[in-house]
Amino acid sequence: MTPTPHTGDTLTHRLSGRVALITGGARGQGAAHAYRLASEGAVVFLADVLDEDGARTAEELRSKGFDATYLHLDVSSPDDWQAAHRLVDDKHDRLDILVNNAGIVDVTNLEDLALDTWNRVLSVNLTGAFLGLKTMIPLLRKGTGSAVVNTSSIFGPSGAIGYAAYAASKAGMLGLTRTAALELAPDGIRVNALVPGGVSTPINAQEAQGGVVPETPLGRRADVTELAAAVAYLVSDDASFVTGTELVVDGGFRTR
Ligand SMILES: NC(=O)c1ccc[n+]([C@@H]2O[C@H](COP(=O)([O-])OP(=O)(O)OC[C@H]3O[C@@H](n4cnc5c(N)ncnc54)[C@H](O)[C@@H]3O)[C@@H](O)[C@H]2O)c1
């Protein structure tokens, strides 16, 4: 049974005053992360290419009394990242939390996979996180308890037929995470990877037969709130000695 999503009423304010930027924040897991982090006291920036959805999600958060701003940010664009840096810098002069969550999927067997498709998936899923980290390091250095979460996938460590580009990008996220954790530890910036199993979001709406559900011991997809709880932990001071690691939230998929 899926637990009841948090309303925010019963949460402690572990992230009071922290400034957070969540990519892919317009919908799905990113919107849930924004909601959860705002519920714990963070000021949130939701970045996405789906401007209508993003503006609506930010408006919903503001209607609950949270401080939420939507910005257009194609994570594969260095110029868009520079604009995001300027916006956050002008408003807050620092960034405490970066969640590199934006992602796209393509399902094509390797032999038929076009180079353009490969490049596009890598540029959003992996280069997007690299650009986000690289651009925001100076602001993260000025943050309090600064923490980064990079969203990988169970297909990163495992692989899956038809998912060559996606799995390569998500495996790359793990290498990027470990290296960033090593390089940024002296600055007190923690960097961890979130490794979700199947989650009910639009990205997998087309998947046949429930995707990974038959191979998931808990026998269902996760609700987005279950991933958001993991992200909130990773970026909070409760995880102050946790860096360079992977938090697997997959209903037991990897134990099979
Ligand atoms: N849903 C799952 O089963 C699952 C499992 C493992 C990992 N993931 C990963 O979780 C993350 C969130 O996905 P989701 O499940 O919420 O799906 P989703 O499709 O609802 O959300 C992805 C978001 O990323 C945004 N996005 C796409 N390209 C972008 C770009 N160039 N710049 C900025 N934003 C962009 C989309 O507009 C969308 O809002 C992704 O990285 C995905 O690969 C999902």
The ligand as a MOL file (V3000), in Angstrom:
LIG
                    3D

  0  0  0     0  0            999 V3000
M  V30 BEGIN CTAB
M  V30 COUNTS 44 48 0 0 0
M  V30 BEGIN ATOM
M  V30 1 N 9.8250 7.5510 -13.0570 0
M  V30 2 C 10.6930 6.5610 -12.9060 0
M  V30 3 O 10.3110 5.3860 -12.8920 0
M  V30 4 C 12.1510 6.8700 -12.7300 0
M  V30 5 C 12.9980 5.8430 -12.3050 0
M  V30 6 C 14.3410 6.1070 -12.1120 0
M  V30 7 C 14.8360 7.3780 -12.3430 0
M  V30 8 N 13.9980 8.3590 -12.7870 0 CHG=1
M  V30 9 C 14.5770 9.6840 -12.9960 0
M  V30 10 O 13.9180 10.6050 -12.1500 0
M  V30 11 C 14.0240 11.9210 -12.7050 0
M  V30 12 C 12.6650 12.5900 -12.6860 0
M  V30 13 O 11.8160 11.9560 -13.6120 0
M  V30 14 P 10.2540 11.7480 -13.3530 0
M  V30 15 O 10.0510 10.3360 -13.0350 0
M  V30 16 O 9.7570 12.7680 -12.3960 0 CHG=-1
M  V30 17 O 9.6620 12.0030 -14.8230 0
M  V30 18 P 9.0110 13.3350 -15.4630 0
M  V30 19 O 9.0550 13.1320 -16.9360 0
M  V30 20 O 7.6900 13.5810 -14.8340 0
M  V30 21 O 9.9750 14.5060 -15.0060 0
M  V30 22 C 11.1370 14.8680 -15.7030 0
M  V30 23 C 11.1820 16.3730 -15.7450 0
M  V30 24 O 12.4040 16.7680 -16.3760 0
M  V30 25 C 12.0880 17.8250 -17.2570 0
M  V30 26 N 13.0860 17.9840 -18.3060 0
M  V30 27 C 13.2720 17.2000 -19.4030 0
M  V30 28 N 14.2460 17.7090 -20.1650 0
M  V30 29 C 14.6810 18.8350 -19.5490 0
M  V30 30 C 15.6680 19.7960 -19.8460 0
M  V30 31 N 16.4200 19.7230 -20.9650 0
M  V30 32 N 15.8640 20.8230 -18.9860 0
M  V30 33 C 15.1060 20.9190 -17.8520 0
M  V30 34 N 14.1530 20.0470 -17.5260 0
M  V30 35 C 13.9380 19.0130 -18.3660 0
M  V30 36 C 10.7240 17.4410 -17.8250 0
M  V30 37 O 10.0890 18.5320 -18.4640 0
M  V30 38 C 10.0240 16.9490 -16.5750 0
M  V30 39 O 9.3850 18.0020 -15.8750 0
M  V30 40 C 14.6070 11.7300 -14.1030 0
M  V30 41 O 15.9800 12.0080 -14.0670 0
M  V30 42 C 14.3820 10.2570 -14.3870 0
M  V30 43 O 15.3020 9.7410 -15.3060 0
M  V30 44 C 12.6690 8.1250 -12.9770 0
M  V30 END ATOM
M  V30 BEGIN BOND
M  V30 1 1 1 2
M  V30 2 2 2 3
M  V30 3 1 2 4
M  V30 4 1 4 5
M  V30 5 2 4 44
M  V30 6 2 5 6
M  V30 7 1 6 7
M  V30 8 2 7 8
M  V30 9 1 8 9
M  V30 10 1 8 44
M  V30 11 1 9 10
M  V30 12 1 9 42
M  V30 13 1 10 11
M  V30 14 1 11 12
M  V30 15 1 11 40
M  V30 16 1 12 13
M  V30 17 1 13 14
M  V30 18 2 14 15
M  V30 19 1 14 16
M  V30 20 1 14 17
M  V30 21 1 17 18
M  V30 22 2 18 19
M  V30 23 1 18 20
M  V30 24 1 18 21
M  V30 25 1 21 22
M  V30 26 1 22 23
M  V30 27 1 23 24
M  V30 28 1 23 38
M  V30 29 1 24 25
M  V30 30 1 25 26
M  V30 31 1 25 36
M  V30 32 1 26 27
M  V30 33 1 26 35
M  V30 34 2 27 28
M  V30 35 1 28 29
M  V30 36 1 29 30
M  V30 37 2 29 35
M  V30 38 1 30 31
M  V30 39 2 30 32
M  V30 40 1 32 33
M  V30 41 2 33 34
M  V30 42 1 34 35
M  V30 43 1 36 37
M  V30 44 1 36 38
M  V30 45 1 38 39
M  V30 46 1 40 41
M  V30 47 1 40 42
M  V30 48 1 42 43
M  V30 END BOND
M  V30 END CTAB
M  END
